[in-house]
Amino acid sequence: MADSQSNRPHTVPAVAYLRRSTSRQEKSLDDQRTEIVRYAALHGYRILRWYQDDGISGDATECRDGFLALHQAACNGRDFDVVLVWDQDRFGRFDSMEAGYWIHPLRKAGVRLESVTEGPINWDDFTGRVMYSLKQEGKYQFLRDLSRNTSRGQISNALEGRLCGQAAPYGYDRMVVDESGVHRQRIRAGEKSSKPRGWRTTLVPSDDPAKVATVKWLFETYADTDTGLRSLADQLNSRGVPGPTGGPWYAASIKAMLENQNYTGTFTWAKRREGKYFSVAAGQIRERDRREVTLSPSGKPHAVDNPREAWIVAENAHEALIDKALFERVQAKIQERRRGKPGAAYRSHTRRNADRYLLSGLVYCARCGCKMHGANSVAKGHSYPKYVCSTYCRSGKHNPHGCGCHGMHQGQLVDVLVRKLQETVLTTANLNRLRQALRKQIERRRTINSSGADALRRQLKHLNREIDHAAENFLRAPSEILDVVAEKLTALKRRREHLQKELRMSHPKFPSKDINAEIDAVVGHLWRLREDLSNAEPARCREVFRLLVSRIDLHFDKVQRGKRTECPFRSGEIYLQTSPDSIFGSVNRGDRI
Ligand SMILES: [Zn+2]
């Protein structure tokens, strides 16, 4: 009806996409927005919606939720003709193969890309395509070159025992050294500095003698007396010695110190592979196996441990605080006191058993105000999920709040919760509110689901390919790395199960005209909540609790029985959701358990 040349403005429907990676030099989202609004007004575009990704790198496309949502909207019955961005590389830093994967569906749907800095980008025209690809490859190559150059500089630094941008361990300061080896500037913890090209940074003992003394005291006390890590932390805290970050001391940070070879004057580096494109192992830059790289939700690659022989180790790189004999004695004692696999208990409840804990994030210890986290309790060969005070777990019995071993089984908690919910929710007034809230939720979920399911299906397809690939590798792998491949394969399969589950859940169970039937079903479920919960998907149960409950505070008593301190449960309060949007209006604060 109208086009961008016409005199009537705001006639072509468009959406805008904003992105900023973590780099501080980039234009802020607000600046991008301002420029796009101005551009749209000038060229006659009406912006229907904004999509954005903040703090995510342009080459981590699968982590860019905003971009994926935009792509979905463009490919499934779009209501716009143009995507507006500030600059082409806001849209994505793809190589040309990946660019095709994302752009082809857009072109097929008749959606154009237009950037404030370069104007319309023409994918239909030969010159336009070549220009676009050249710029894309250039930008992609830039990231890779940057990564390789950074690694190269870091290796030569590390081989000489110089710092590669990391902070100094507690008890040391950083020292800027010029070309001729003269110490130029001391950088204390928390200070920032910049240095001329060619100057290096190394470690020197802190000019605060108390810190140096604390390091020596920790190593000597641990090696020569029967003192555990927690007790070391307690002693320092009771003496009022500030911890490495200014707060209290914790067993975990003391352990990391006692294992840090830097205190013997030996510099170690490249203990982990963490780059996206390249990694350093045994002083060599290696291209990273793309299949090994997994990304965090913000698009940063997860680090992988390097084997010991691949570390870069520079002996006598700086002044030692601890002699090697003492350090070795401490290592021997750490080994001796090690119980089971390090970190195994923690990992088991964070990763693999994440589904077991239905009330994660909702349960609080009333004494210290901290969250109680999920933990496993084993009795008679069965394991039961329970919640324990995180202050006690982190700092032991000498913690500043005086928390004891506070813990409560999930089963008991859920039973009480369900009873309370039934009593509170199943009044007529609340039932009506519940119906309204549910209707809103179901409608919202439907709009998300229709686009989300396609994205899930795509991810699943991709994952299936990866699993085939990994399975193939498994057959060919030399025996010494079979374990590693097997582990990866299991992880991939677990991820697939998870996706399949999500996909199953994302299907609307009833056609949309039956929304009332669905609501009735949910209300019916409330009556049978307890038995339904034991059959339902854990993720669904968690959703239900989160919808209804805002927090649960638990109080415990402390009883001395001989040498033993016991902490029986005394009472608790359930706080139901009271946001304006919620089911219960403003009633029900602190219903007692
Ligand atoms: Zn506590």
Boltz pocket constraint, residues with backbone or C-beta under 6 A from the ligand:
constraints:
  - pocket:
      binder: B
      contacts: [[A, 365], [A, 366], [A, 367], [A, 368], [A, 369], [A, 370], [A, 389], [A, 390], [A, 391], [A, 392], [A, 401], [A, 403], [A, 404], [A, 406]]
      max_distance: 6.0
